[in-house]
Amino acid sequence: MKTTEQYAEVLNRLFEIEEQIAELWTYHPENPNAVDVVIEFNELQREASTIESYLQDNGVDLDVDVF
């Protein structure tokens, strides 16, 4: 017989999997509202660059290697 703790662990794993599925659906080619990964990537890179410039212009030393 399974304990309540064992069921809780299995349910937690199911919730984790469902969250991953939902996240992947965001980018899935069959999703009619899918996020274009290339466009999203480029937009985030531009935004990161803008923030980095702002911080550097305000005296923050960014010694961060990204990719």
Biopython code that builds the backbone (N, CA, C, O; Angstrom):
import numpy as np
from Bio.PDB.StructureBuilder import StructureBuilder

atoms = [
    (1, "MET", "N", (0.837, -1.178, 0.000)),
    (1, "MET", "CA", (0.000, 0.000, 0.000)),
    (1, "MET", "C", (0.889, 1.251, 0.000)),
    (1, "MET", "O", (1.864, 1.338, 0.746)),
    (2, "LYS", "N", (0.536, 2.188, -0.832)),
    (2, "LYS", "CA", (1.303, 3.425, -0.954)),
    (2, "LYS", "C", (0.969, 4.367, 0.201)),
    (2, "LYS", "O", (-0.157, 4.410, 0.698)),
    (3, "THR", "N", (1.985, 5.113, 0.605)),
    (3, "THR", "CA", (1.762, 6.088, 1.663)),
    (3, "THR", "C", (1.366, 7.427, 1.050)),
    (3, "THR", "O", (1.555, 7.659, -0.144)),
    (4, "THR", "N", (0.829, 8.280, 1.863)),
    (4, "THR", "CA", (0.453, 9.622, 1.424)),
    (4, "THR", "C", (1.678, 10.355, 0.886)),
    (4, "THR", "O", (1.580, 11.095, -0.093)),
    (5, "GLU", "N", (2.819, 10.155, 1.515)),
    (5, "GLU", "CA", (4.057, 10.797, 1.068)),
    (5, "GLU", "C", (4.453, 10.330, -0.333)),
    (5, "GLU", "O", (4.908, 11.131, -1.149)),
    (6, "GLN", "N", (4.279, 9.030, -0.613)),
    (6, "GLN", "CA", (4.613, 8.508, -1.938)),
    (6, "GLN", "C", (3.684, 9.104, -3.001)),
    (6, "GLN", "O", (4.131, 9.463, -4.090)),
    (7, "TYR", "N", (2.412, 9.207, -2.684)),
    (7, "TYR", "CA", (1.467, 9.819, -3.626)),
    (7, "TYR", "C", (1.813, 11.286, -3.841)),
    (7, "TYR", "O", (1.732, 11.792, -4.960)),
    (8, "ALA", "N", (2.193, 11.955, -2.780)),
    (8, "ALA", "CA", (2.559, 13.369, -2.886)),
    (8, "ALA", "C", (3.773, 13.540, -3.794)),
    (8, "ALA", "O", (3.811, 14.467, -4.603)),
    (9, "GLU", "N", (4.757, 12.667, -3.671)),
    (9, "GLU", "CA", (5.943, 12.723, -4.525)),
    (9, "GLU", "C", (5.574, 12.510, -5.992)),
    (9, "GLU", "O", (6.067, 13.215, -6.873)),
    (10, "VAL", "N", (4.707, 11.538, -6.243)),
    (10, "VAL", "CA", (4.286, 11.255, -7.616)),
    (10, "VAL", "C", (3.484, 12.431, -8.176)),
    (10, "VAL", "O", (3.675, 12.814, -9.330)),
    (11, "LEU", "N", (2.601, 13.001, -7.380)),
    (11, "LEU", "CA", (1.827, 14.163, -7.820)),
    (11, "LEU", "C", (2.736, 15.357, -8.103)),
    (11, "LEU", "O", (2.544, 16.066, -9.090)),
    (12, "ASN", "N", (3.720, 15.577, -7.240)),
    (12, "ASN", "CA", (4.661, 16.670, -7.463)),
    (12, "ASN", "C", (5.419, 16.483, -8.762)),
    (12, "ASN", "O", (5.633, 17.445, -9.499)),
    (13, "ARG", "N", (5.826, 15.258, -9.052)),
    (13, "ARG", "CA", (6.530, 14.986, -10.312)),
    (13, "ARG", "C", (5.600, 15.243, -11.500)),
    (13, "ARG", "O", (6.022, 15.804, -12.511)),
    (14, "LEU", "N", (4.334, 14.832, -11.374)),
    (14, "LEU", "CA", (3.354, 15.078, -12.441)),
    (14, "LEU", "C", (3.204, 16.572, -12.679)),
    (14, "LEU", "O", (3.161, 17.006, -13.830)),
    (15, "PHE", "N", (3.122, 17.366, -11.625)),
    (15, "PHE", "CA", (3.003, 18.819, -11.760)),
    (15, "PHE", "C", (4.235, 19.399, -12.457)),
    (15, "PHE", "O", (4.111, 20.283, -13.305)),
    (16, "GLU", "N", (5.416, 18.906, -12.100)),
    (16, "GLU", "CA", (6.651, 19.359, -12.749)),
    (16, "GLU", "C", (6.616, 19.070, -14.242)),
    (16, "GLU", "O", (6.971, 19.922, -15.056)),
    (17, "ILE", "N", (6.188, 17.866, -14.597)),
    (17, "ILE", "CA", (6.118, 17.477, -16.006)),
    (17, "ILE", "C", (5.110, 18.341, -16.747)),
    (17, "ILE", "O", (5.382, 18.799, -17.858)),
    (18, "GLU", "N", (3.959, 18.567, -16.148)),
    (18, "GLU", "CA", (2.932, 19.399, -16.785)),
    (18, "GLU", "C", (3.425, 20.822, -16.993)),
    (18, "GLU", "O", (3.107, 21.442, -18.008)),
    (19, "GLU", "N", (4.194, 21.347, -16.051)),
    (19, "GLU", "CA", (4.769, 22.682, -16.210)),
    (19, "GLU", "C", (5.757, 22.714, -17.364)),
    (19, "GLU", "O", (5.785, 23.675, -18.133)),
    (20, "GLN", "N", (6.572, 21.664, -17.492)),
    (20, "GLN", "CA", (7.525, 21.588, -18.597)),
    (20, "GLN", "C", (6.798, 21.500, -19.933)),
    (20, "GLN", "O", (7.199, 22.141, -20.905)),
    (21, "ILE", "N", (5.735, 20.711, -19.982)),
    (21, "ILE", "CA", (4.951, 20.583, -21.208)),
    (21, "ILE", "C", (4.371, 21.937, -21.597)),
    (21, "ILE", "O", (4.421, 22.327, -22.764)),
    (22, "ALA", "N", (3.825, 22.649, -20.626)),
    (22, "ALA", "CA", (3.245, 23.967, -20.898)),
    (22, "ALA", "C", (4.315, 24.929, -21.415)),
    (22, "ALA", "O", (4.065, 25.691, -22.349)),
    (23, "GLU", "N", (5.497, 24.895, -20.814)),
    (23, "GLU", "CA", (6.586, 25.769, -21.258)),
    (23, "GLU", "C", (7.003, 25.423, -22.687)),
    (23, "GLU", "O", (7.197, 26.319, -23.509)),
    (24, "LEU", "N", (7.140, 24.149, -22.983)),
    (24, "LEU", "CA", (7.527, 23.738, -24.329)),
    (24, "LEU", "C", (6.459, 24.080, -25.360)),
    (24, "LEU", "O", (6.787, 24.400, -26.502)),
    (25, "TRP", "N", (5.195, 24.019, -24.977)),
    (25, "TRP", "CA", (4.103, 24.345, -25.901)),
    (25, "TRP", "C", (4.223, 25.787, -26.392)),
    (25, "TRP", "O", (3.815, 26.114, -27.506)),
    (26, "THR", "N", (4.784, 26.629, -25.550)),
    (26, "THR", "CA", (4.989, 28.021, -25.933)),
    (26, "THR", "C", (5.790, 28.121, -27.229)),
    (26, "THR", "O", (5.589, 29.050, -28.012)),
    (27, "TYR", "N", (6.693, 27.174, -27.457)),
    (27, "TYR", "CA", (7.588, 27.205, -28.621)),
    (27, "TYR", "C", (7.280, 26.123, -29.648)),
    (27, "TYR", "O", (7.956, 26.037, -30.673)),
    (28, "HIS", "N", (6.288, 25.311, -29.392)),
    (28, "HIS", "CA", (5.984, 24.169, -30.248)),
    (28, "HIS", "C", (5.494, 24.632, -31.621)),
    (28, "HIS", "O", (4.666, 25.539, -31.713)),
    (29, "PRO", "N", (6.003, 24.010, -32.688)),
    (29, "PRO", "CA", (5.611, 24.430, -34.040)),
    (29, "PRO", "C", (4.117, 24.258, -34.334)),
    (29, "PRO", "O", (3.586, 24.952, -35.201)),
    (30, "GLU", "N", (3.442, 23.371, -33.649)),
    (30, "GLU", "CA", (2.010, 23.179, -33.883)),
    (30, "GLU", "C", (1.146, 24.160, -33.087)),
    (30, "GLU", "O", (-0.072, 24.198, -33.263)),
    (31, "ASN", "N", (1.758, 24.933, -32.232)),
    (31, "ASN", "CA", (1.039, 25.941, -31.460)),
    (31, "ASN", "C", (0.805, 27.147, -32.375)),
    (31, "ASN", "O", (1.767, 27.768, -32.826)),
    (32, "PRO", "N", (-0.453, 27.485, -32.654)),
    (32, "PRO", "CA", (-0.711, 28.605, -33.557)),
    (32, "PRO", "C", (-0.228, 29.953, -33.003)),
    (32, "PRO", "O", (-0.066, 30.913, -33.756)),
    (33, "ASN", "N", (-0.003, 30.018, -31.706)),
    (33, "ASN", "CA", (0.494, 31.250, -31.084)),
    (33, "ASN", "C", (1.929, 31.094, -30.587)),
    (33, "ASN", "O", (2.356, 31.783, -29.661)),
    (34, "ALA", "N", (2.655, 30.193, -31.207)),
    (34, "ALA", "CA", (4.006, 29.880, -30.748)),
    (34, "ALA", "C", (4.916, 31.100, -30.800)),
    (34, "ALA", "O", (4.799, 31.952, -31.680)),
    (35, "VAL", "N", (5.805, 31.156, -29.855)),
    (35, "VAL", "CA", (6.816, 32.201, -29.814)),
    (35, "VAL", "C", (7.909, 31.815, -30.806)),
    (35, "VAL", "O", (8.398, 30.685, -30.807)),
    (36, "ASP", "N", (8.280, 32.776, -31.648)),
    (36, "ASP", "CA", (9.391, 32.554, -32.575)),
    (36, "ASP", "C", (10.678, 32.706, -31.771)),
    (36, "ASP", "O", (10.996, 33.798, -31.299)),
    (37, "VAL", "N", (11.405, 31.626, -31.617)),
    (37, "VAL", "CA", (12.581, 31.598, -30.762)),
    (37, "VAL", "C", (13.645, 32.573, -31.253)),
    (37, "VAL", "O", (14.282, 33.246, -30.442)),
    (38, "VAL", "N", (13.844, 32.660, -32.537)),
    (38, "VAL", "CA", (14.871, 33.548, -33.082)),
    (38, "VAL", "C", (14.511, 35.004, -32.787)),
    (38, "VAL", "O", (15.364, 35.776, -32.349)),
    (39, "ILE", "N", (13.270, 35.376, -33.022)),
    (39, "ILE", "CA", (12.839, 36.744, -32.749)),
    (39, "ILE", "C", (12.948, 37.044, -31.258)),
    (39, "ILE", "O", (13.464, 38.093, -30.874)),
    (40, "GLU", "N", (12.471, 36.143, -30.427)),
    (40, "GLU", "CA", (12.525, 36.339, -28.973)),
    (40, "GLU", "C", (13.969, 36.459, -28.498)),
    (40, "GLU", "O", (14.284, 37.315, -27.671)),
    (41, "PHE", "N", (14.841, 35.608, -29.015)),
    (41, "PHE", "CA", (16.258, 35.637, -28.655)),
    (41, "PHE", "C", (16.869, 36.987, -29.001)),
    (41, "PHE", "O", (17.556, 37.593, -28.179)),
    (42, "ASN", "N", (16.618, 37.455, -30.217)),
    (42, "ASN", "CA", (17.174, 38.741, -30.652)),
    (42, "ASN", "C", (16.638, 39.901, -29.830)),
    (42, "ASN", "O", (17.388, 40.812, -29.479)),
    (43, "GLU", "N", (15.345, 39.879, -29.518)),
    (43, "GLU", "CA", (14.760, 40.943, -28.697)),
    (43, "GLU", "C", (15.377, 40.963, -27.298)),
    (43, "GLU", "O", (15.667, 42.029, -26.756)),
    (44, "LEU", "N", (15.573, 39.780, -26.722)),
    (44, "LEU", "CA", (16.171, 39.718, -25.389)),
    (44, "LEU", "C", (17.627, 40.168, -25.411)),
    (44, "LEU", "O", (18.086, 40.813, -24.468)),
    (45, "GLN", "N", (18.363, 39.836, -26.477)),
    (45, "GLN", "CA", (19.741, 40.297, -26.596)),
    (45, "GLN", "C", (19.799, 41.824, -26.683)),
    (45, "GLN", "O", (20.648, 42.457, -26.056)),
    (46, "ARG", "N", (18.890, 42.407, -27.466)),
    (46, "ARG", "CA", (18.843, 43.873, -27.575)),
    (46, "ARG", "C", (18.523, 44.503, -26.217)),
    (46, "ARG", "O", (19.147, 45.484, -25.812)),
    (47, "GLU", "N", (17.550, 43.927, -25.530)),
    (47, "GLU", "CA", (17.172, 44.456, -24.220)),
    (47, "GLU", "C", (18.323, 44.346, -23.225)),
    (47, "GLU", "O", (18.583, 45.278, -22.464)),
    (48, "ALA", "N", (19.011, 43.207, -23.233)),
    (48, "ALA", "CA", (20.158, 43.015, -22.339)),
    (48, "ALA", "C", (21.251, 44.027, -22.654)),
    (48, "ALA", "O", (21.867, 44.580, -21.743)),
    (49, "SER", "N", (21.495, 44.272, -23.935)),
    (49, "SER", "CA", (22.510, 45.234, -24.347)),
    (49, "SER", "C", (22.152, 46.645, -23.872)),
    (49, "SER", "O", (23.019, 47.391, -23.417)),
    (50, "THR", "N", (20.878, 47.002, -23.982)),
    (50, "THR", "CA", (20.412, 48.313, -23.521)),
    (50, "THR", "C", (20.625, 48.466, -22.021)),
    (50, "THR", "O", (21.085, 49.509, -21.558)),
    (51, "ILE", "N", (20.293, 47.434, -21.268)),
    (51, "ILE", "CA", (20.465, 47.474, -19.812)),
    (51, "ILE", "C", (21.945, 47.540, -19.451)),
    (51, "ILE", "O", (22.333, 48.295, -18.561)),
    (52, "GLU", "N", (22.774, 46.754, -20.137)),
    (52, "GLU", "CA", (24.210, 46.779, -19.876)),
    (52, "GLU", "C", (24.786, 48.167, -20.146)),
    (52, "GLU", "O", (25.592, 48.669, -19.363)),
    (53, "SER", "N", (24.378, 48.785, -21.247)),
    (53, "SER", "CA", (24.851, 50.132, -21.576)),
    (53, "SER", "C", (24.434, 51.125, -20.499)),
    (53, "SER", "O", (25.233, 51.956, -20.067)),
    (54, "TYR", "N", (23.192, 51.035, -20.075)),
    (54, "TYR", "CA", (22.690, 51.915, -19.014)),
    (54, "TYR", "C", (23.530, 51.764, -17.751)),
    (54, "TYR", "O", (23.939, 52.756, -17.148)),
    (55, "LEU", "N", (23.784, 50.521, -17.355)),
    (55, "LEU", "CA", (24.554, 50.282, -16.140)),
    (55, "LEU", "C", (25.983, 50.788, -16.275)),
    (55, "LEU", "O", (26.515, 51.406, -15.353)),
    (56, "GLN", "N", (26.609, 50.526, -17.426)),
    (56, "GLN", "CA", (27.980, 50.987, -17.642)),
    (56, "GLN", "C", (28.039, 52.511, -17.663)),
    (56, "GLN", "O", (28.973, 53.107, -17.127)),
    (57, "ASP", "N", (27.040, 53.139, -18.282)),
    (57, "ASP", "CA", (26.987, 54.597, -18.322)),
    (57, "ASP", "C", (26.836, 55.195, -16.931)),
    (57, "ASP", "O", (27.167, 56.359, -16.706)),
    (58, "ASN", "N", (26.340, 54.398, -16.010)),
    (58, "ASN", "CA", (26.139, 54.862, -14.636)),
    (58, "ASN", "C", (27.181, 54.307, -13.681)),
    (58, "ASN", "O", (26.963, 54.250, -12.471)),
    (59, "GLY", "N", (28.320, 53.899, -14.238)),
    (59, "GLY", "CA", (29.459, 53.515, -13.416)),
    (59, "GLY", "C", (29.482, 52.098, -12.885)),
    (59, "GLY", "O", (30.318, 51.772, -12.043)),
    (60, "VAL", "N", (28.581, 51.247, -13.358)),
    (60, "VAL", "CA", (28.583, 49.860, -12.901)),
    (60, "VAL", "C", (29.515, 49.071, -13.815)),
    (60, "VAL", "O", (29.341, 49.069, -15.034)),
    (61, "ASP", "N", (30.507, 48.399, -13.222)),
    (61, "ASP", "CA", (31.458, 47.613, -13.988)),
    (61, "ASP", "C", (30.891, 46.212, -14.215)),
    (61, "ASP", "O", (30.723, 45.435, -13.275)),
    (62, "LEU", "N", (30.606, 45.912, -15.455)),
    (62, "LEU", "CA", (30.071, 44.598, -15.793)),
    (62, "LEU", "C", (31.166, 43.766, -16.443)),
    (62, "LEU", "O", (31.563, 44.008, -17.583)),
    (63, "ASP", "N", (31.632, 42.804, -15.710)),
    (63, "ASP", "CA", (32.632, 41.880, -16.261)),
    (63, "ASP", "C", (31.960, 40.522, -16.354)),
    (63, "ASP", "O", (32.287, 39.588, -15.621)),
    (64, "VAL", "N", (30.995, 40.441, -17.293)),
    (64, "VAL", "CA", (30.177, 39.237, -17.410)),
    (64, "VAL", "C", (30.363, 38.660, -18.803)),
    (64, "VAL", "O", (30.209, 39.368, -19.798)),
    (65, "ASP", "N", (30.693, 37.382, -18.876)),
    (65, "ASP", "CA", (30.772, 36.697, -20.158)),
    (65, "ASP", "C", (29.452, 35.996, -20.405)),
    (65, "ASP", "O", (29.057, 35.125, -19.630)),
    (66, "VAL", "N", (28.765, 36.366, -21.476)),
    (66, "VAL", "CA", (27.513, 35.720, -21.850)),
    (66, "VAL", "C", (27.715, 35.156, -23.240)),
    (66, "VAL", "O", (27.938, 35.897, -24.196)),
    (67, "PHE", "N", (27.637, 33.865, -23.344)),
    (67, "PHE", "CA", (27.846, 33.117, -24.587)),
    (67, "PHE", "C", (29.231, 33.351, -25.081)),
    (67, "PHE", "O", (29.616, 32.813, -26.119)),
]
sb = StructureBuilder()
sb.init_structure("model")
sb.init_model(0)
sb.init_chain("A")
sb.init_seg("    ")
for serial, (resi, resn, name, xyz) in enumerate(atoms, 1):
    if name == "N":
        sb.init_residue(resn, " ", resi, " ")
    sb.init_atom(name, np.array(xyz, "f"), 0.0, 1.0, " ", f" {name:<3s}", serial, name[0])
structure = sb.get_structure()
